[in-house]
Amino acid sequence: MIVRYATPDDLGTLLDFRREASQWLSAQGIDQWRKPYPPDLMLASIKQGNVFLFDVDGQAVATVTLDDEDLEPGAWTDVELAEPALYVHKLTVRRERAGRQLGSLILDWADDRAARTGARWLRLDAWTTNTKLHAYYLEQGFQHVRTVTEGSAVNGGPRVSGWLAQRPCRPHTSLGLEDLTRSAQR
């Protein structure tokens, strides 16, 4: 598997990931990601070098966005924001690749990347009502910090992504990935 930076040419693929995940979540009775993600916001993240694709045999099978700042203003406290951290967003695996531990591998890759930048924490804010997702992240070594339901939310409206969790960063030496992002300058 190869991890690489997403490019503007990957925008359609990334929006397809989101649509596929939204449809699957809806079929499970989960209200997460029902609104289409704005292409301009995705393109801005791509141009910032924060979106990564995981390819097998030249085909994108998973994606994650990794930022050095929280995208949900008001979720983390000022004290928490002062601590070095990277934030995981939009982790998505193609349904035909589900159940193969790709999410776990991607989180370990993100953890390794965060540790190499000197971050203390790998953080995320998960969909507040998706309890299956909360359980998954707890299984991946994250600790629930708190759930925030009030305050600012991206794109307006009530906060729906306020289940905050973090895990301490540590390097992972053997992930079995060809990481093209280590050699490429952004």
N, C-alpha and C positions, 0 to 999 in steps of 0.2 A: 504494500500500500504506500502511496505517495501522498504527502501533505504539501500543499502549495497555496500561495496567495490567490484569492479569487481576483478576476479581472472584470472590467465592464462587460466583456463578452459573455461572462458567466451569469449575468443578471437574470436571464430567462430561466436558467437552471435553478438558481436560488429561489426564485418566485415559485417555480414548480415544486421544489422541496416543501415550501410553506403551504401551498395548496394541498398537496398530498397529505401532509401531516394534519392540516385542518380537517380534511375529510375523514381521516382515520379517527381523530379525536372526537369528532361529531358522532361518528358511528358508535363510539364507546360511551356516548352520553356526556362527554366533557365539553364545556363551552369555550375552551381555550382556542385562540387564534381564529375565531370566526370572521373577524374583519380582515379583508385583504391587507397585506403589508404594503405600505406606500413604496413604490419603486424608487422614488427619488431619495428616500431615506436609506434604502438598501444600497443604492449606487454611491451615496456619500460615504457609507461605511466601507465599501469596496475601495473607493479612492483613498481613504485614510489608511488602508492596509490592515484593517481589523477583521476581515472575513477570510476564512480559510476553507479550502475544499480538500477532501480526502478521496483520492482516486484509486480505483482498482482497474487494471487493464485499460487505462485511458478514459474510464467513465467515473464521474463524480458519484460517490455513494453516501457521503455524509458531509455536513458542514457545521461550523461553529463560528461565532463572532466573539472576539476576545478584546476587551477594551481596558484601558488603564484608568477609566473613570466610570462611575455608575451612571447609567442612562435614565434612571428613574429618580429625578430630583426629590429630595425629602425622605428617601427610604432609609439611608444610612445616616448615622449621627456625624457631627463634625469631628468628633474624636475618632470614630471608625474611619472616616474618609482621610484622616491625617496619616493613617497606617498604610504602608505600601501594599497594594493589592491589585490583582487583575480580576476582571468581571466577565463571567461566561454568559453569553446570550445566544439564543436561537440555535441551540444544539439540535440538529435534526439528522436522522438516519433514514435513508430510503426504506420503505416498508419491506421490500424483498430482501433486505440485509438485516432486518431486525432479529434480535435474539442471538446475535453472534458476538456480543460483548464489544461492539464498536463504540457505543456511548462511553463505556468504561475506559477504553483505550484513548478516546478523544479527551476525556477528562484528565487522564494521566499525562497526556501530551501537553494539555493546557497548564497543568500543575508544574510540569517540568519547565515549560516556557516561562511561567511566572517566577519560579525559583531562580532561573538564570537571569532574570531582570532585577533580582533583589526583592521581589515582593514577599511579604509575610503571609498573605492570604490569597486563596482562590475563592471568589465569592460569586453568588448568583441570587437572583430574585425570581422565584418560580411563580407560576399561576396560582393564585390564592386558593382556588377551589379544587385543584388537581391533586388530590391526596395520594393517588398512585405515583405521581411524579415526586411528591415529597418523600415517600417511602423509598423510591429509587435513589434519590440523592443521599438520603440517610445511609442506605446500603453502600454508597460510594465513599463514605467517610466524611460527609458534610455534617455539620452540627447546625441545627435550627437556632437562629439568633432571636428572631421574633417575626410576627406577622403584622404588616402595616397595611391598613385598609383606608386610611384617610390621607389627605394631602394631594400634592401635585401628581399628575399622571401624564405620561407621554401621550400626545394626540388628544388631550382633553378627556373629560369624562371621569368616572370613578376609577380608583386604582384597582387593577385586577391582578397585577403581578407584584405582590408584596410579601410573599413567603420568603424571608431572607435566610440564607444559609452560607456557611463558609467552612473551609478546611485549611489547615496550615499547609503551606507550599513545601514541597520537597522535590529534589531532582529524581528523575526516573532514567536510569542508564540504559535499559534494554527494552525499547518499545516495539522494535521490529518495523519501524517506519523509515522510509526514505524521506527525510525532512528537507525539502527544497527551500524552505523559508529561512533556514540557518545560513545558507550561502547567498541568498538573494538580498540585496539592499533595497529597502523601501524608503 
